[in-house]
Amino acid sequence: IEIGVGNVPDSSWRFGRYTGLEDHGLFPVVNIDIYKRGGPWDGDNASYWRLTGRNLGIESRDLMFEFGKQGSYNFHLGFDEIPHYQLQDSQTFFAGAGSSNLTLPSNWVGGQTTAQMSQLGPNLRTYGIEHGRQRANIGGDVTLPSGWSFKADYSREKKDGNKVTALTIGNSGGNPRAVLAPEPVDYLTQQLDAVLSFADATKQFSIGYYMSLFDNDNAGLIWQNPYSAISGWDSSAGFPGGQGQVGLEPDNEFHQLNLKGGYSFSKTLRLVGDVSIGRATQNDAFLPYTINPVLAATITQPLPEASLDGEVDVTHVGLRLTGQPWDTVSLGASFKYDERDNKT
């Protein structure tokens, strides 16, 4: 067990980008590594447990507990997190930064260019661009009778904070107006990987399943347009009533089944192969053409579809035959098939 105190003499987001040591001052140093074997090292009891932790006093911490019996089973439970401090001195005039609805200050004065926005400078405030990731995982493996074994791992990762995005209003190459703004980050990613395997002296086989699920808590980002209407715009699109909306990363999922195997016909001739089939889907609802009521009233053609109904199937087959008919001659033949079928 290690316990101490460290010191950062000067604040720097660049220095603490992935460590969490972005501020000056003292910070705790806490590291642990505690373990125990089931019996004497030269005994026949191969059970064990271990608790390890690193950087437990700061934001880049990780903690893992595992126990098992060597050659029989293993179980682990862990947690880790890492920050991403990106921009310390960035400024924004938007209220609601960090949310999915960005509004302008009550005293805002619109303009066709930033030079005409007399309240731009007075309303700028520092807003750091940062996000953090926290991940928990659980899993293990077990050796079963007659050459079988099973392994599974599950992880759940949460990402919160913000990042920078570009927001644009305009309808041609000559009249768009844009602003850089904070985009909320609220992601959840879950992954599962499970494999059942068999092996003996001549043949090996495994069947596995992989899953990835992604969920974004924000479907879109709405912002109040700080620019006054310009030539080519409907007047309702400009300040003070104009609003824009942009879609954010959609929810999606992926599932895959994997088969792998190998067979030794003799000491010098062996065949190995793998087959995998997977499907990726994404079916978030489309956003409307516009959230501007005046412009929406002029639209006579509805959205062609309510959502993407995205689906992509992927297939892979690989085979390889190797042999050594003579001591100085080795032969090999391989076959690979890959298909990506976009059914969207």
Sequence and secondary structure as in RCSB ss.txt:
>XXXX:A:sequence
IEIGVGNVPDSSWRFGRYTGLEDHGLFPVVNIDIYKRGGPWDGDNASYWRLTGRNLGIESRDLMFEFGKQGSYNF
HLGFDEIPHYQLQDSQTFFAGAGSSNLTLPSNWVGGQTTAQMSQLGPNLRTYGIEHGRQRANIGGDVTLPSGWSF
KADYSREKKDGNKVTALTIGNSGGNPRAVLAPEPVDYLTQQLDAVLSFADATKQFSIGYYMSLFDNDNAGLIWQN
PYSAISGWDSSAGFPGGQGQVGLEPDNEFHQLNLKGGYSFSKTLRLVGDVSIGRATQNDAFLPYTINPVLAATIT
QPLPEASLDGEVDVTHVGLRLTGQPWDTVSLGASFKYDERDNKT
>XXXX:A:secstr
 EEEEEEESS  TTTTTTTS  SSEEEEEEEEEEEEESS TTSS  EEEEEEEESTTSTT EEEEEEEETTTEEE
EEEEEEEEEEEESS EE  BTTTSSEEB  TT   BSSGGG TTHHHH EE  EEEEEEEEEEEEEEE GGGEEE
EEEEEEEEEEEEEEEEEEE SSSSS EEEEEEEEEEEEEEEEEEEEEEE SSEEEEEEEEEEEEEES SEEEEE 
 B   TTS GGGSTTT EEEEE    EEEEEEEEEEEEESSSSEEEEEEEEEEEEEE  B   S S HHHHTT  
S  S SB  EEEEEEEEEEEEEEEEETTEEEEEEEEEEEEEE  
